[in-house]
Amino acid sequence: MYAFTYEAPGTAADAAALAGQGGQYLAGGQSLLPSMRLRLAQPGQIVDLNRVEGLAGITVTAQAVEIRAMTRHADVAANPQVQAAIPALAELAGGIGDRQVRARGTLGGSLANNDPAACYPSAVLGLGARIITDRREIAADDFFQGMYATALDSGELITAVRFPVPKKAAYLKFKQPASRFALVGVFVAQTQQGVRVAVTGAGLSVFRHAGLEAALNQSFTPDAAAQVLIDHTELNSDLHASARYRAQLISVQTQRAVSQMLG
Ligand SMILES: Cc1cc2nc3c(=O)[nH]c(=O)nc-3n(C[C@H](O)[C@H](O)[C@H](O)COP(=O)(O)OP(=O)(O)OC[C@H]3O[C@@H](n4cnc5c(N)ncnc54)[C@H](O)[C@@H]3O)c2cc1C
């Protein structure tokens, strides 16, 4: 074991001040604690967000679903207002990991971690959400910057995420059966600005697929998606799936998402 100090502040301002002195936030601990056990992370100070006032909760209006950073996956999945406004988002949250992960894991932790196979980043990017921090608002298109990398500055605290309500959306995940992370997950949304397609699990980080978006903006049909050639050369290849297989999954999952949205 190595030494670290532990703080559990009651306000976001106190949490941010501690992080400014080098502390690392602890949310649900579902990614951070395993990393610490494996010595992949060795923070000198833990800043537990679980007692910070006002950092959890959900607000739904006709235009947007705003989810505070410490809201657990299980609470998003079970929220009737989220289920009504953006059913794909509630379903995505309900399909993350297992019961324990969903009971502890949080939206803010998932986004700050930006695991290449995480589900939430695809919804944030696919819906064109905005990430709200203690310092600014960041557009989804600017937030995800590579493998486990985001636009967050050191000590910057995610406080909430605002998801615009789409006309329709669907998330199709092909699970890696052991971890239940996405081997490939595709989030398709018909937004006021057109179709957005975000892919997780296939590359170094979540990404939008310009070819699929262009095809689906022309003709929102599974056939249109099927005509798009998915380049495999920059996709992940590992013991679970080759890059070519992941490319095929992107195509098939997109076609299925479109079929689901067409009812
Ligand atoms: C077995 C297993 C299966 C899983 N399956 C899936 C899956 O299918 N899909 C999926 O999407 N995820 C999956 N996960 C990951 C899960 O969703 C985690 O909850 C998530 O990655 C991290 O959230 P957390 O709240 O636990 O964050 P933590 O582990 O507490 O923190 C993660 C990182 O985020 C930082 N952080 C936390 N909160 C904030 C904040 N508000 N502002 C800034 N930085 C912050 C922390 O400092 C840390 O660096 C799985 C995890 C496990 C263990």
The ligand as an ORCA input file, in Angstrom:
! r2SCAN-3c Opt
* xyz 0 1
  C     -16.844     -4.209    -14.407
  C     -17.077     -2.851    -15.010
  C     -17.869     -2.762    -16.147
  C     -18.109     -1.514    -16.734
  N     -18.861     -1.461    -17.861
  C     -19.085     -0.264    -18.443
  C     -19.894     -0.159    -19.614
  O     -20.463     -1.130    -20.111
  N     -20.056      1.080    -20.159
  C     -19.509      2.210    -19.615
  O     -19.706      3.288    -20.137
  N     -18.740      2.141    -18.501
  C     -18.525      0.939    -17.902
  N     -17.772      0.885    -16.770
  C     -17.207      2.130    -16.211
  C     -18.208      2.813    -15.295
  O     -19.212      3.433    -16.063
  C     -17.576      3.858    -14.358
  O     -18.568      4.268    -13.540
  C     -16.994      5.104    -15.016
  O     -16.027      4.823    -15.976
  C     -16.284      5.985    -14.006
  O     -17.227      6.615    -13.213
  P     -17.008      6.740    -11.661
  O     -18.094      7.616    -11.172
  O     -16.879      5.410    -11.041
  O     -15.621      7.564    -11.587
  P     -14.302      7.335    -10.716
  O     -13.762      5.990    -10.954
  O     -14.527      7.742     -9.307
  O     -13.376      8.440    -11.407
  C     -12.905      8.268    -12.739
  C     -12.038      9.464    -13.112
  O     -12.840     10.630    -13.286
  C     -12.407     11.690    -12.415
  N     -13.649     12.358    -12.005
  C     -14.717     11.768    -11.401
  N     -15.721     12.647    -11.277
  C     -15.277     13.821    -11.811
  C     -15.881     15.106    -11.992
  N     -17.142     15.368    -11.610
  N     -15.153     16.071    -12.581
  C     -13.887     15.822    -13.013
  N     -13.265     14.641    -12.866
  C     -13.967     13.648    -12.283
  C     -11.652     10.997    -11.305
  O     -10.669     11.839    -10.709
  C     -11.006      9.843    -12.061
  O      -9.842     10.286    -12.732
  C     -17.537     -0.343    -16.153
  C     -16.754     -0.441    -14.996
  C     -16.520     -1.669    -14.428
  C     -15.698     -1.748    -13.172
*
